[in-house]
């Protein structure tokens, strides 16, 4: 079940999840989207949007329960920055040592645009991924389905 963080407590929960799971330092303008278990209301997915600058933002994804990604979540995850916030570009930063995240971002359609060698934890590279609104298949699919 999809849920946008709207209270200070929910925003703090999103910030805590992103900090603890992937080391993202929280800031005032961050926004969060959750996918909750419909029965227990436990967070299964947390998507954070940070570093809003011009027509860009960063997107961070945590799969807390290691489950498949619901299609409705994928649509909402990209609808928010591209359609609600007016971003033209969404960025993702990944530690090159995190094979699972590297593959996941590429599977979603992000393209590697820059790499800072050895600058991440554990000697990994900081890999910068980019998704352009025009290339996002998830919002295109939803638009054609309506």
Secondary structure, 3 states (H helix, E strand, C coil): CEEECCCHHHHHHHHHHHHHHHCCCCCCCCEEEEEECCCCCCEEEEEEEEEEECCEEEEEEEECCCCCCCHHHHHHHHHHHHHHCCCCEEEEEEECCCHHHHHHHHHHCCEEEEEECCCCHHHCCEEEEEEEHHHCHHHHHHHHHC
